Amino acid sequence: MLLKSDAYDACIGYFAENLSVFEGKFTVVNGQPIADIVTDQIADMLMTFCEQNPQLSNDVRLTLVAEGDKLVEDIEHILGKCWDNIATEEQRSFIEEYFLLLKNSLDSQLPSL
């Protein structure tokens, strides 16, 4: 589905091209860890997609959840040591924008589901 698409490859490429958002030393005292933001975003994206598409079978929904887990692993792998850092506002904004792109990619896959 999503992870085996050209759209996903493009999204991962976009993420990799923007790693500078996560590089360097940032001093952030309050906020959420990047890991929590990513996990929340993937959960929100998948719940929204499933709510918008009640016709999806349980098998498709389970596949989407498994792909969501893999997506989190991919992002954790890309970010490495930054994964547990507290996110800056710029990082939070980037992650939210990134998941909007992923949601659009997933929406484009709907006819083949």
N, C-alpha and C positions, 0 to 999 in steps of 0.2 A: 504494500500500500504506500504510505507516505515515505517510509525509509528507503524504498526501492524505486524512487522516482527521480527524474531529472530535477524537479523542483526542489526536492530535499537536498540534492547535491549542490544546487545553486545556493540554498540557504546556508548550508555548512560552509561553503566557500565565502559567502558574505560574512559569516561569523569570524572565520579565520582572517579575513582581510581587515577586520576591525578589532583585532586583538589589542591594539594600542590602547583601547579604552580600559583594559585590564592590566596594563603594564605600569611599572613604576611604583613608587611608594606613596600610599595615600593614608592620611590620618583621618580616620572616621571613628568617632566615639560611640555614637548611637546608630541604630539601624539594624537591618536584617542581614544575615550572611547571604552571600551570593547563592549558595546551595539552596537555601529556603526560598529565595525569590524564584529560582529556576523551577523548583519542585511545585511551588504554588502556581506558576504560569502554565506549566504543562497540565496540571490538574484542571485548572480553569478552562484551558483551551479544549481539552477532551470532553469535559462536562458540557461546555457550551455546544460543541459540535454534535454530541449525542442528543442533547435537548432539541437542537434545531433539526435533527434528522431522526425522528422517532421510528421511521421505517427500517432502520438498520437492524440486522439480525444480531442475536447475542454473540454469535461467532465473530462477526465483524467488530463488535464492541470489545470483545476480549482481545482480539488482534490489535486493536487500537491501544488498549491499555499496555499490552506487551511492547508495542512500538514506542509508547510514551516512556516506559522504563529504559529502553535502549537509547532513546533520545537523551534522557538525563545522563546516562553513562557516557554518551558521545561528548556532551558538553562538559561534563566533569573531566574527561580525558583531555579535552582541548585546553581547559583552564588550569589544570594541574594544581599547583600550590595556591592559586587564587581562590579555589573553590570554597574554602571555609572563611575567607575574609569577609568583613563587613562591607557591603556595597556602598559605593558613592552614589550620589544622585544621578550622575552621568551613566554609571554602570546599570543602575536600576532602569533608567529610561531606555538604554540600549536593549536590555533583556526584554523589556515589555514590547518594544518595537519589533524585535526579532521574533517574538511569539505571534505577533500580528501577521508577520510574513509567513510563518509556519501555518497559521490558521488559514490564510488565503491559499496556501499550497494544498492543505488538506481539503478545503472546500472544492478546489479544482479537481480533486480525485473522486469526488462524490459520484459522478456518473459511472465510474468503473467499480464501485462498491456494490 
